[in-house]
């Protein structure tokens, strides 16, 4: 594709994950990085030089550019809605990293604004795109373990020990990162499990604050029931070594997908995501066999896949796989867990 035919994008918010997204844009043949904006002039300058793009002194100047068709938001959760609404109102398409927002009210505003403007809204729930988790969906649809019964999952890391008061995830209210690890990491599986089994009916959760200094819970345990009757569990902590796995139980067997990601410094960990499938093991345990079968997996590039889909949807007008409505369902599970943990009662979901 000629450079001038690629979708011009601007990245807003130069934090840790922004480099993962920007590197994927560099690998893409469908997008080109036009400009960037973040509040820090030093960070803007560094990003601009690294990725060979322009930089703007404010978000409004980004929105004025005719060569910017899409906005890539890697900003704090609490300002996703502000930026997304301005983008949509100015005729720009929106890619926003998960979660869609901290609150359902903000998420709804984003979805409605993009729908009204005819703008693409793609939410970065990339976990379902990993080859092992994709394969689980394929095997479930093929009846490889009979009828599904229950699913367990966990997404954890020691990120809580790295939090300091100057970081926005330090606080556990809606201005920061409510539910801590569950909103940061667990929300990925909140999306993936509903991708497998459909809507969640009700939720019950326990949260604890045990070891980290930040003003947010660092251990979360959430159980839920899907409308189909399948039961689920999602664990997520800020205070234990990296874990990222899903185990699905069926009447004829079960599937276990594990990402054995190394406990390396966070900057090094971020560089893994273009080859994350290399760290994945998927096994099927069949009722008629004594030993598990290791399922072969392809090696993909999930972050590239999602930014390429963003570009394709802009050009075609199609709805993205991880759209705003699906992201609201994932967020609803997290918000229900927050309510349950605070009240000590189960919460019914009514989407």
MARLOPA-321422 format. One record per residue (C-alpha): residue in one letter; x, y, z. Coordinates in steps of 0.05 Angstrom, whole numbers, padded with zeros to 5 digits, always signed. Example, Ala and Ser with C-alpha at 12.3 -4.5 7.8 and 13.67 -1.06 7.14 Angstrom:
% residues 2
A+00246-00090+00156S+00273-00021+00143
//
This chain:
% residues 351
X+00000+00000+00000X+00026+00070-00017X+00043+00112+00043X-00009+00164+00025X-00063+00110+00024X-00048+00087+00095X-00093+00111+00152X-00061+00170+00186X-00063+00164+00262X-00042+00205+00322X-00022+00175+00388X-00046+00209+00451X-00013+00194+00518X+00060+00173+00518X+00063+00121+00573X+00090+00050+00577X+00038+00016+00533X+00042+00071+00480X+00108+00042+00455X+00075-00026+00444X+00020+00007+00402X+00069+00052+00364X+00115-00006+00348X+00056-00043+00319X+00038+00017+00276X+00110+00016+00250X+00101-00058+00230X+00034-00043+00197X+00024-00033+00123X-00044-00001+00136X-00028+00057+00183X+00023+00112+00190X+00040+00153+00251X+00027+00226+00234X+00035+00261+00301X+00031+00253+00377X+00011+00291+00438X+00024+00283+00512X+00029+00337+00566X+00104+00329+00576X+00145+00367+00523X+00204+00321+00536X+00163+00258+00524X+00132+00288+00461X+00200+00304+00434X+00228+00235+00449X+00168+00200+00418X+00169+00245+00357X+00242+00230+00343X+00236+00155+00355X+00176+00145+00310X+00190+00199+00258X+00125+00236+00268X+00103+00307+00285X+00084+00330+00354X+00029+00377+00378X+00026+00424+00438X-00046+00406+00454X-00101+00356+00436X-00141+00409+00398X-00084+00418+00348X-00085+00343+00335X-00159+00345+00320X-00149+00402+00270X-00104+00361+00225X-00137+00334+00162X-00083+00281+00155X-00104+00249+00221X-00162+00201+00211X-00155+00159+00274X-00136+00174+00347X-00098+00122+00388X-00113+00134+00462X-00064+00105+00512X-00083+00155+00566X-00106+00143+00638X-00174+00109+00642X-00209+00168+00674X-00198+00214+00613X-00214+00164+00558X-00285+00192+00552X-00262+00265+00547X-00214+00250+00490X-00259+00200+00454X-00318+00248+00453X-00276+00305+00426X-00246+00259+00373X-00314+00234+00349X-00343+00304+00348X-00285+00325+00303X-00295+00268+00254X-00239+00223+00280X-00242+00149+00291X-00221+00122+00360X-00177+00066+00384X-00175+00064+00460X-00134+00017+00503X-00174-00025+00551X-00215-00014+00593X-00261+00030+00553X-00267+00074+00615X-00269+00070+00690X-00344+00078+00694X-00402+00051+00654X-00430+00121+00647X-00367+00145+00612X-00364+00083+00569X-00435+00093+00546X-00420+00165+00528X-00362+00141+00485X-00403+00089+00449X-00460+00136+00436X-00415+00193+00412X-00379+00147+00362X-00444+00116+00338X-00475+00185+00328X-00413+00209+00289X-00407+00146+00248X-00337+00137+00278X-00303+00070+00289X-00292+00054+00362X-00243-00004+00374X-00223-00022+00446X-00156-00055+00457X-00179-00121+00487X-00121-00157+00453X-00118-00218+00498X-00172-00256+00459X-00128-00248+00397X-00071-00290+00426X-00065-00355+00389X-00078-00400+00449X-00141-00363+00470X-00165-00361+00397X-00154-00436+00394X-00196-00447+00456X-00254-00412+00422X-00245-00456+00360X-00243-00520+00402X-00303-00500+00444X-00344-00485+00381X-00323-00554+00353X-00346-00589+00417X-00275-00614+00433X-00290-00620+00508X-00364-00633+00504X-00410-00584+00537X-00376-00528+00577X-00386-00531+00652X-00339-00481+00685X-00281-00435+00670X-00224-00410+00715X-00175-00354+00698X-00121-00311+00727X-00081-00250+00705X-00032-00224+00757X+00035-00189+00766X+00075-00154+00819X+00059-00086+00789X+00031-00060+00855X+00101-00057+00885X+00122-00010+00829X+00066+00041+00841X+00085+00109+00870X+00040+00168+00888X+00056+00204+00823X+00025+00148+00781X-00048+00150+00764X-00060+00078+00784X-00039+00094+00856X-00111+00112+00876X-00169+00063+00875X-00226+00112+00863X-00255+00129+00795X-00203+00184+00783X-00148+00131+00785X-00156+00056+00776X-00213+00024+00816X-00203-00050+00832X-00129-00043+00816X-00104-00107+00783X-00174-00129+00764X-00185-00065+00723X-00114-00065+00696X-00105-00138+00678X-00166-00179+00697X-00211-00139+00650X-00176-00174+00593X-00204-00241+00615X-00271-00208+00631X-00274-00196+00556X-00244-00262+00533X-00290-00306+00576X-00353-00270+00550X-00325-00280+00480X-00327-00355+00496X-00392-00361+00536X-00434-00299+00525X-00464-00251+00576X-00453-00256+00651X-00515-00260+00695X-00490-00246+00765X-00425-00233+00803X-00396-00243+00873X-00327-00218+00892X-00277-00210+00949X-00222-00157+00948X-00164-00150+00998X-00109-00099+01010X-00050-00140+01037X+00020-00119+01015X+00026-00058+00970X+00029+00014+00992X-00017+00043+00939X-00087+00064+00960X-00120+00007+00922X-00136-00066+00935X-00080-00112+00912X-00116-00181+00913X-00182-00195+00879X-00225-00257+00871X-00287-00255+00828X-00338-00310+00814X-00396-00306+00766X-00450-00344+00729X-00462-00336+00655X-00533-00332+00629X-00521-00402+00600X-00509-00429+00670X-00434-00439+00661X-00396-00417+00724X-00333-00374+00723X-00275-00350+00766X-00227-00293+00754X-00168-00279+00799X-00123-00218+00792X-00070-00191+00839X-00020-00135+00841X+00025-00172+00890X+00047-00239+00860X+00092-00260+00803X+00064-00260+00732X+00008-00308+00717X-00038-00309+00657X-00080-00371+00644X-00149-00397+00628X-00175-00467+00643X-00242-00489+00613X-00278-00551+00640X-00326-00591+00597X-00366-00655+00603X-00315-00693+00561X-00249-00660+00581X-00217-00593+00595X-00170-00543+00563X-00113-00506+00597X-00078-00446+00564X-00019-00417+00601X+00025-00357+00582X+00092-00370+00616X+00116-00299+00612X+00184-00285+00644X+00189-00243+00708X+00233-00191+00675X+00233-00115+00685X+00169-00083+00658X+00203-00048+00600X+00231-00114+00576X+00164-00148+00588X+00131-00098+00541X+00177-00119+00484X+00150-00190+00488X+00081-00173+00461X+00098-00176+00387X+00120-00249+00398X+00077-00267+00458X+00049-00330+00425X+00118-00362+00432X+00107-00364+00508X+00040-00399+00504X+00022-00472+00520X-00046-00501+00505X-00065-00571+00529X-00127-00613+00522X-00144-00664+00575X-00192-00716+00545X-00235-00763+00587X-00210-00823+00547X-00135-00808+00553X-00086-00813+00611X-00041-00756+00588X-00056-00686+00562X-00049-00670+00488X-00008-00607+00471X-00045-00568+00417X+00000-00537+00363X-00007-00461+00359X+00010-00412+00304X+00052-00351+00320X+00014-00287+00309X+00021-00213+00326X-00040-00194+00366X-00024-00120+00374X-00011-00113+00299X-00076-00150+00286X-00117-00101+00326X-00087-00038+00297X-00093-00066+00227X-00166-00082+00241X-00176-00010+00264X-00149+00014+00196X-00191-00036+00158X-00255-00016+00194X-00241+00058+00179X-00234+00042+00105X-00292-00008+00101X-00341+00018+00152X-00346-00050+00185X-00355-00059+00259X-00291-00081+00296X-00289-00146+00334X-00273-00113+00400X-00322-00056+00394X-00351-00009+00447X-00411-00052+00465X-00368-00112+00479X-00321-00070+00520X-00380-00046+00562X-00397-00118+00578X-00326-00131+00603X-00328-00067+00644X-00396-00085+00672X-00367-00148+00702X-00311-00108+00735X-00358-00056+00762X-00404-00110+00789X-00344-00142+00824X-00327-00074+00855X-00399-00066+00880X-00401-00138+00907X-00334-00131+00944X-00357-00066+00976X-00426-00091+00998X-00411-00165+01011X-00470-00184+00967X-00478-00215+00897X-00494-00166+00841X-00542-00180+00784X-00521-00154+00716X-00572-00120+00672X-00541-00097+00607
//
